[in-house]
Amino acid sequence: MNKSSIFSLLSLLLLFAIPACKNEQPSGKKWTRSGAEILIRIPLEPISLNPLTAYDAHSTFAQRFLYQFLEDLGPQTGQFQPQLLQESPTITTLENGKVRYDFTIRPEAVWDDGQAVTGKDYLFSIKLIFNPHIPAYVFRPYMEFLEDIVLDPDNPKHFYVITKRPYILAEEALVNILPVMPEHLLDPRGLMQKYSLSDLMNPQLADRFEQDPQLQAFAKSFTSDENNRATKTLGSGPYYLEEWKAGERLVFAKKENWWGDALAEKNELLRAYPSRIILKPVKDATAAASMIRAEEVDIADMLDPRDFTEMKNDSSLNQIYSFEAPLTLRYYFIYINNQNPKLNDPRVRRALAHLTNTQQIIDDVFYGLGEPISTPILPDKDYYAKNLPPIPYDVEKAQILLSEAGWTDSDGNGVIDKKINGQKVEMKLSLLVTPHETSQQIALLLKESTQKAGVEIDIQTMDFKALRKRLNTRDYELANGALSMQPALDDLAQLWLTENSQAGGMNRTFFGSKETDQLIEEINRTLDKPKRDKLYKVFQKLWYEEQPVINIMAARSRIALHRRLQAFTSFVPPGYYPMQYQAE
């Protein structure tokens, strides 16, 4: 969410009982690299190391070497557990329906200059979300339940949070929405101290803050390249950024005498074994496979499905690497701009879904490493609407729906058309994709199948940054999409609330109505599980009828792990955890 993220927002409710997979030691070729270093191939370079400005999967993965959360999911336990906190929060329901959460940060937790991590840092971090000049749109919907954060004048490590109402993801949001960031290092002039959290969250003051020069000045500094690339050592985490050579590598070096080392035996979230972790962005799938075959890399994720399958079946290569495919929370789909005049009829969107041969995509592109999906809820969750079947590939049904929506081939040129605002418009749609091979293959299969119904697809390839910009500005018709979901109760607000359709928000399809907005809000405040599950299913039915995206599948990871690592995998994103791996 993911963030997702694209995001770190997770839940104690774990619905994917996938056991950890552990490596056996290699009996084949011997490794020649320094044993304490781990080199990881990633498909794309992180956008930024600033948690407020970059929340794609590759950026959030890298940020975890530098920063820490109050609590995080333990990858081996699959449970939320304290990271910066001494213990999980104490929760008190107040008489007025509000809820109080008491937190105490570990006494050992310090920043790199020796100053203690305190409640002031947490308050500062949450304030950043509400500075209107920081592009933190993705976080704000999750924090609407928040009323105030109160610091303890007698204990700087203790603070409490008051929420306006119960919320199904309240604790998860408070401990895991954002890593804690150092106020004294990022705001040495104390500019953000002049604004209370309650004022920053007050919609009646929004216009004033939009024009506030001090908030603008702080945001400009905070989002600068210096902070985005972490050229200063800022975090409480175990590593610092030693080098970032654009397009080639990011090198994270272990800090000497890091405060968490003394606690690592009892807390897996404070384990950091490698002396260096090197991220090497390699877009080309063939090049990534070649690196594995040449034993030039320790870990590689998101491998091409064909390469992964071939290497997994190579007995000699299996002496050196283990090839793991744990269930992932990654969700593949195609964005549809529901406001586009060619696409604003749900019959057209349903027709496009019928023209997408999802089973062929799963079999031919992903080599069977996926499962069809009907709604934006992952299939293994117990409130997934199993009565809503995946849309089958059916060209004839698609043609009927398109005809009912007024699309016919009036001039016999092979492309259906319709008069919109008095002008004849042909059903020619642009599809935005990245250069990644799987994206290209999905696009080509869609182009081939839609032609059978007179729909012409123009494939436009661009890098991830450009594609994301087009999505954020809503300048697209169709676009390949993928999200890393979370093993949590689904807060549907971020992706599907109508107010998040604005530019920069995460509702990139313009889906939604007053009815679906009310459903989302009721789900989020309903703590009674049977009632909440029914509401989830009502929402899924409405979503299914509108078909705001073309669903493709929920996927499995494709990870290669060198057998010199004492490694494991699990369903918790990203599926592998280099900080916790010891190596020969």
C-alpha positions in Angstrom: 0.0 0.0 0.0 2.6 -1.7 -1.5 2.8 1.9 0.5 2.9 0.2 -1.8 3.4 1.5 -1.4 3.6 0.5 -2.6 3.3 1.1 1.5 4.3 -0.3 5.0 0.8 -0.2 6.4 0.3 -3.8 7.7 -2.0 -5.7 10.0 -1.8 -8.3 12.8 -4.4 -10.3 10.9 -2.3 -12.7 8.9 -4.2 -14.6 6.2 -1.4 -16.2 4.3 0.1 -19.2 6.3 3.2 -19.7 4.1 6.1 -21.3 5.9 9.5 -19.7 5.7 11.9 -21.4 3.2 15.5 -21.8 4.3 18.6 -22.3 2.3 20.9 -25.3 2.5 24.6 -24.6 2.2 26.1 -24.8 -1.3 27.9 -27.9 -2.5 28.8 -26.6 -5.9 30.8 -23.6 -7.0 32.5 -21.6 -4.3 31.9 -17.9 -3.8 34.8 -15.5 -4.1 33.2 -12.3 -2.8 33.8 -11.0 0.7 31.5 -13.0 2.8 30.1 -10.1 4.8 28.8 -8.3 1.7 25.5 -9.0 -0.1 24.9 -7.9 -3.6 21.3 -7.7 -4.8 20.0 -7.2 -8.3 16.9 -5.0 -8.3 14.9 -4.3 -11.5 14.7 -0.5 -11.1 16.7 2.1 -9.3 15.1 3.7 -6.2 13.5 7.1 -6.9 14.5 8.5 -3.6 15.6 7.6 -0.1 13.2 10.2 1.4 10.2 8.2 2.8 7.8 11.1 2.2 8.7 11.6 -1.5 9.1 8.1 -2.8 7.0 5.1 -1.8 7.5 2.7 -4.8 8.6 -0.8 -3.8 12.3 -0.3 -4.7 12.6 3.0 -2.8 10.9 1.7 0.4 13.1 -1.4 0.3 16.2 0.8 0.3 14.8 3.2 3.0 14.6 0.4 5.5 18.4 0.2 5.7 18.4 3.8 7.0 15.2 4.3 8.9 13.0 2.5 11.4 9.4 2.3 12.4 7.8 2.2 15.8 6.7 -1.4 14.9 7.1 -3.5 11.9 6.2 -7.0 10.7 8.8 -9.6 11.6 9.4 -11.6 8.4 10.0 -14.9 10.2 7.2 -14.5 12.8 4.8 -12.7 10.5 3.6 -10.6 13.5 3.9 -6.9 14.3 6.5 -6.4 16.9 8.3 -3.4 18.4 11.3 -2.0 16.5 11.8 1.5 18.0 9.2 0.9 20.7 10.1 -0.7 24.0 6.8 -2.7 23.9 3.5 -2.6 22.0 1.3 0.4 22.8 -1.2 0.4 25.7 -4.7 1.1 24.3 -7.5 2.8 26.2 -11.1 3.4 25.0 -12.2 6.8 26.3 -15.8 7.7 27.4 -16.4 10.0 24.4 -15.7 7.2 21.9 -12.1 8.4 21.3 -9.2 6.0 21.8 -5.8 6.7 23.5 -2.6 4.9 22.5 0.4 5.1 24.8 3.9 4.6 23.4 7.4 4.4 24.9 10.5 4.4 22.7 13.4 2.2 23.6 15.9 3.8 25.9 18.8 2.5 23.7 17.4 4.1 20.5 19.6 7.0 19.3 20.4 8.9 16.1 23.8 8.8 14.6 25.0 11.8 16.5 24.1 10.2 19.8 20.9 12.1 20.5 18.0 10.1 21.7 15.1 9.1 19.5 12.1 10.7 21.2 8.4 11.5 21.0 9.3 14.8 19.4 10.8 13.0 16.4 7.6 11.0 16.0 5.4 14.1 16.2 7.7 15.8 13.7 7.4 12.9 11.3 3.6 12.9 11.4 3.5 16.6 10.9 5.4 16.2 7.7 2.5 14.3 6.3 0.3 17.4 6.7 2.7 20.0 5.3 0.7 20.8 2.2 3.9 21.5 0.2 5.3 18.0 0.8 3.9 15.4 -1.7 2.6 13.1 1.0 -0.9 12.6 -0.5 -0.7 8.8 -0.2 -0.4 8.9 3.6 -3.1 11.4 4.5 -6.2 9.3 4.0 -4.8 6.8 6.5 -4.4 9.5 9.2 -7.8 11.2 9.1 -8.8 9.4 12.3 -6.0 11.1 14.2 -6.8 13.9 16.6 -3.6 14.8 18.4 -0.2 13.6 19.6 0.7 14.6 23.2 4.3 14.6 24.5 5.1 13.6 28.0 7.0 16.6 29.7 8.6 14.3 32.2 9.7 11.6 29.9 10.8 12.5 26.3 10.6 8.8 25.3 6.9 8.6 26.2 4.0 10.1 24.3 0.4 9.3 23.6 -2.0 9.6 20.6 -5.7 10.4 20.7 -7.9 9.3 17.8 -11.2 10.8 17.0 -12.9 7.4 16.6 -12.2 3.7 16.3 -10.5 2.7 13.1 -9.8 -0.9 11.9 -6.2 0.0 11.1 -5.5 2.6 13.8 -2.7 0.9 15.5 -1.1 -0.3 12.3 -1.2 3.3 10.9 0.2 4.8 14.0 3.2 2.5 14.3 3.9 1.7 10.6 2.6 4.5 8.3 6.0 6.2 8.2 9.5 5.6 9.7 10.5 8.0 12.5 12.7 10.8 11.2 15.1 13.1 13.2 13.7 16.5 13.9 16.9 18.1 15.0 18.8 17.0 11.8 16.1 17.7 9.3 14.7 20.8 10.8 17.6 22.5 12.6 15.9 25.9 12.6 12.7 24.4 14.2 10.4 25.7 11.4 7.8 22.9 11.9 7.7 23.5 15.7 5.8 26.7 15.0 2.8 24.7 13.7 0.6 22.4 15.9 -0.5 19.1 14.4 -4.1 20.0 15.0 -3.7 23.2 13.0 -2.0 21.4 10.2 -4.9 18.9 10.0 -7.6 21.6 10.2 -9.2 22.0 6.8 -10.3 25.5 7.7 -6.7 26.6 7.8 -5.7 24.8 4.5 -5.8 28.0 2.4 -3.5 29.9 4.8 -1.0 27.0 4.9 -1.0 26.8 1.1 0.4 30.3 1.0 2.7 30.0 4.1 6.2 30.9 3.1 7.9 29.0 6.0 6.1 25.8 5.2 7.1 26.3 1.6 10.7 26.9 2.6 10.9 23.9 4.8 9.3 21.6 2.2 11.8 22.9 -0.4 14.7 21.9 1.8 13.2 18.7 3.0 12.5 17.4 -0.6 16.0 18.5 -1.9 18.3 16.1 -3.6 20.5 16.1 -0.4 17.7 14.6 1.6 16.3 12.5 -1.3 19.7 10.8 -1.7 20.6 10.7 2.0 24.1 12.1 1.4 24.0 12.9 5.1 23.7 10.2 7.7 20.3 10.7 9.2 18.6 7.5 10.3 18.4 5.4 13.4 18.8 2.3 11.3 21.9 0.0 11.0 23.3 1.3 7.7 24.3 4.6 6.1 24.5 5.3 2.4 28.2 5.0 1.5 27.7 5.5 -2.3 25.1 6.1 -4.9 26.3 5.9 -8.4 23.3 6.7 -10.5 22.2 3.8 -12.7 25.0 1.5 -11.3 24.8 0.8 -7.6 23.8 1.9 -4.1 26.1 0.9 -1.3 24.9 0.7 2.2 27.6 0.2 4.9 27.0 -1.1 8.4 27.5 1.5 11.2 30.1 0.7 13.8 28.7 0.2 17.3 25.1 0.5 16.1 22.7 0.7 19.1 20.5 -2.2 17.9 23.3 -4.8 17.8 23.0 -5.4 21.6 19.3 -6.2 21.2 19.5 -8.3 18.0 19.4 -11.7 19.7 16.0 -11.1 21.1 14.5 -9.0 18.3 14.7 -10.0 14.7 13.9 -6.5 13.5 17.2 -5.3 15.0 19.3 -7.8 13.3 21.8 -6.5 10.7 24.6 -8.9 9.8 26.1 -7.9 6.5 28.9 -5.3 6.5 27.7 -4.0 3.2 24.5 -4.3 1.2 24.9 -3.4 -2.5 21.8 -2.7 -4.7 22.5 -3.0 -8.4 19.7 -1.9 -10.7 19.5 -4.1 -13.8 16.3 -3.6 -15.9 17.1 -6.1 -18.5 15.8 -9.6 -17.6 18.3 -11.4 -19.7 21.1 -9.5 -18.1 19.8 -10.4 -14.7 19.7 -14.1 -15.6 23.2 -13.9 -16.9 24.4 -12.5 -13.6 23.0 -15.5 -11.8 24.4 -18.0 -14.2 27.8 -16.2 -13.8 27.4 -16.2 -10.0 27.8 -12.4 -9.9 25.0 -11.7 -7.5 23.7 -13.0 -4.2 20.0 -12.2 -4.5 17.7 -11.4 -7.5 14.0 -10.8 -7.3 11.3 -10.3 -9.9 13.1 -12.5 -12.3 11.6 -13.2 -15.7 9.2 -16.1 -15.2 10.7 -18.1 -18.1 14.3 -17.5 -16.9 13.2 -18.4 -13.3 11.6 -21.6 -14.4 14.5 -22.7 -16.6 17.1 -21.9 -13.8 15.0 -23.6 -11.2 15.1 -26.8 -13.3 18.8 -26.5 -13.9 20.3 -29.1 -11.5 23.9 -27.7 -11.6 22.6 -24.1 -10.9 20.6 -25.4 -8.0 23.9 -26.4 -6.4 24.7 -22.7 -6.1 21.3 -21.0 -5.8 17.9 -21.8 -4.4 14.9 -20.6 -6.4 12.0 -19.6 -4.3 8.4 -18.7 -5.3 6.6 -17.7 -2.0 3.1 -16.3 -2.3 3.4 -12.6 -2.8 0.9 -9.9 -2.2 1.6 -8.4 -5.6 -1.4 -7.6 -7.7 -1.2 -7.1 -11.5 -3.9 -5.2 -13.4 -4.4 -2.6 -16.1 -5.5 0.9 -15.2 -8.5 2.3 -17.0 -9.2 6.0 -17.1 -12.9 5.9 -16.2 -13.4 9.5 -17.1 -12.1 9.2 -20.6 -15.1 9.6 -23.1 -14.2 6.3 -24.8 -14.0 4.4 -21.5 -16.6 6.0 -19.2 -19.2 3.3 -19.9 -18.9 0.2 -17.6 -20.0 -2.0 -20.5 -16.9 -0.9 -22.4 -14.6 -1.6 -19.5 -16.2 -5.0 -19.0 -15.7 -5.7 -22.7 -12.0 -4.9 -22.4 -11.9 -7.3 -19.5 -13.5 -10.0 -21.7 -10.9 -9.3 -24.3 -8.0 -9.9 -21.9 -7.0 -13.5 -21.9 -5.8 -13.6 -18.3 -5.2 -17.3 -18.2 -2.9 -17.0 -21.3 -1.0 -14.2 -19.6 -0.6 -16.3 -16.4 0.5 -19.4 -18.4 2.6 -17.8 -21.1 4.1 -14.7 -19.5 4.3 -15.8 -15.8 4.7 -19.6 -16.4 1.8 -20.4 -14.2 3.1 -18.3 -11.2 -0.1 -16.5 -10.6 -3.8 -16.8 -9.8 -6.8 -15.0 -11.5 -8.5 -12.4 -9.4 -11.9 -10.8 -9.5 -11.7 -7.8 -7.2 -9.1 -5.6 -5.5 -9.3 -7.9 -2.4 -6.7 -10.7 -2.5 -8.3 -14.2 -2.9 -7.0 -15.8 0.3 -8.7 -13.2 2.5 -11.8 -14.6 4.1 -13.9 -11.6 3.0 -13.0 -12.0 -0.6 -16.2 -12.3 -2.7 -15.8 -15.8 -4.1 -19.2 -15.5 -5.7 -17.8 -13.0 -8.2 -15.9 -15.1 -10.8 -12.9 -13.8 -12.8 -14.1 -12.2 -16.1 -13.6 -15.0 -18.7 -12.0 -14.4 -22.1 -14.9 -14.1 -24.5 -14.6 -12.1 -27.7 -18.2 -12.6 -28.6 -19.5 -11.3 -25.3 -17.1 -8.3 -25.6 -18.5 -7.5 -29.1 -22.1 -7.6 -27.7 -21.2 -5.2 -24.9 -19.4 -2.8 -27.2 -22.4 -2.8 -29.6 -24.8 -2.2 -26.7 -22.6 0.8 -25.7 -22.9 2.2 -29.2 -19.6 1.1 -30.7 -19.8 -0.4 -34.2 -17.6 -0.4 -37.3 -19.6 2.1 -39.3 -17.1 2.6 -42.1 -15.8 -1.0 -42.4 -12.2 -0.2 -41.7 -11.8 -2.8 -38.9 -11.9 -0.4 -36.0 -15.2 0.2 -34.2 -16.3 3.8 -33.8 -19.0 5.9 -32.1 -20.2 9.5 -32.3 -19.2 11.4 -29.1 -20.3 15.1 -28.9 -21.2 15.0 -32.5 -17.8 13.7 -33.7 -16.9 10.3 -34.9 -14.3 8.7 -32.6 -12.6 5.4 -33.3 -11.8 3.0 -30.5 -8.1 3.5 -30.6 -6.5 3.4 -27.1 -3.0 4.1 -25.9 -1.5 1.6 -23.4 1.4 2.9 -21.3 3.9 0.3 -20.3 7.5 0.2 -18.9 10.3 -1.5 -20.9 10.2 -4.5 -18.5 9.7 -7.7 -20.6 6.6 -8.9 -18.7 4.9 -5.5 -19.3 5.8 -5.7 -23.0 4.4 -9.2 -23.3 1.2 -8.4 -21.5 0.7 -5.4 -23.8 1.3 -7.4 -27.0 -1.1 -10.1 -25.9 -3.8 -7.5 -25.1 -3.2 -5.7 -28.5 -3.6 -9.0 -30.3 -6.8 -10.0 -28.5 -8.5 -6.6 -28.7 -8.1 -6.4 -32.4 -10.6 -9.3 -32.7 -13.3 -7.0 -31.5 -12.2 -3.9 -33.5 -10.3 -2.2 -30.7 -6.9 -0.9 -31.6 -4.2 -0.6 -29.0 -1.2 1.7 -29.4 1.6 0.5 -27.0 3.6 3.5 -25.6 6.8 2.5 -23.8 8.4 4.8 -21.2 10.4 4.5 -18.0 8.7 4.1 -14.6 9.1 7.7 -13.6 7.4 9.0 -16.8 4.6 6.4 -16.5 4.0 7.3 -12.9 3.8 11.0 -13.8 1.3 10.3 -16.5 -0.8 8.3 -14.0 -0.6 11.0 -11.4 -1.7 13.7 -13.8 -4.4 11.3 -15.2 -2.9 11.8 -18.7 -3.5 8.2 -19.9 -6.2 5.9 -21.3 -4.8 2.5 -20.3 -1.7 1.7 -18.3 0.0 -1.5 -17.0 -0.2 -1.5 -13.2 1.1 -3.5 -10.2 0.6 -2.9 -6.5 2.2 -4.6 -3.5 -0.8 -5.2 -1.3 -0.5 -6.0 2.4 -1.6 -8.8 4.7 -4.0 -6.5 6.4 -7.6 -5.5 6.7 -8.1 -3.5 3.5 -8.5 0.2 3.9 -10.0 0.9 0.6 -9.9 4.7 1.0 -6.6 5.3 -0.6 -7.2 3.6 -3.8 -11.0 3.9 -4.2 -12.3 6.9 -2.4 -13.5 9.6 -4.8 -11.7 12.4 -3.1 -8.4 10.6 -3.9 -9.1 11.0 -7.6 -7.5 14.4 -7.6 -4.1 14.7 -9.3 -1.5 13.0 -7.2 -4.0 10.9 -5.3 -3.9 7.1 -5.6 -7.4 6.7 -7.1 -6.0 6.9 -10.6 -9.1 5.5 -12.3 -11.7 8.0 -11.1 -13.7 5.1 -9.7 -16.4 5.8 -7.0 -19.7 7.3 -6.0 -21.4 8.6 -2.9 -22.5 5.0 -2.2 -19.1 3.5 -2.5 -17.6 6.4 -0.4 -20.1 5.7 2.4 -19.3 2.0 2.3 -15.6 2.6 2.6 -16.1 4.9 5.5 -18.4 2.4 7.3 -16.0 -0.4 6.7 -13.2 1.6 8.3 -15.1 2.2 11.5 -16.7 -1.2 11.9 -14.9 -3.3 14.4 -17.4 -6.1 14.3 -15.9 -8.7 11.9 -19.0 -10.4 10.6 -20.7 -7.1 9.8 -17.5 -5.7 8.3 -17.0 -8.8 6.1 -20.5 -8.3 4.7 -19.7 -4.6 3.9 -16.5 -5.7 2.1 -18.5 -8.0 -0.1 -21.1 -5.3 -0.9 -18.3 -3.0 -2.0 -16.7 -5.7 -4.1 -20.0 -6.3 -5.9 -20.3 -2.6 -6.7 -16.6 -2.5 -7.8 -17.1 -5.6 -10.0 -20.1 -4.1 -11.7 -18.2 -0.9 -12.6 -15.0 -2.8 -13.7 -12.6 0.2 -13.0 -9.5 -1.8 -13.9 -8.8 -5.0 -15.9 -7.7 -7.5 -13.3 -4.9 -9.9 -14.3 -3.7 -11.9 -11.3 -2.3 -12.2 -7.8 1.3 -13.3 -8.3 4.1 -15.3 -6.7 7.6 -14.0 -6.2 10.5 -15.2 -8.3 13.6 -15.0 -6.1 17.1 -16.5 -6.5 19.1 -16.8 -3.3 22.8 -17.8 -3.2 23.2 -20.8 -1.0 26.1 -19.2 0.8 23.5 -17.2 2.6 21.6 -18.5 5.6 18.5 -17.2 4.0 14.7 -17.5 4.3 11.6 -16.2 2.5 8.0 -15.6 3.5 4.9 -13.8 2.3 5.9 -10.5 4.0 7.0 -8.1 1.3 9.5 -8.1 -0.4 9.9 -11.7 0.4 13.6 -11.7 1.3 15.5 -9.9 4.1 19.2 -9.3 3.5 19.8 -7.5 6.8 18.9 -10.7 8.6 21.0 -13.0 6.4 24.4 -14.4 7.6 26.8 -15.5 5.0 29.9 -17.6 4.6 
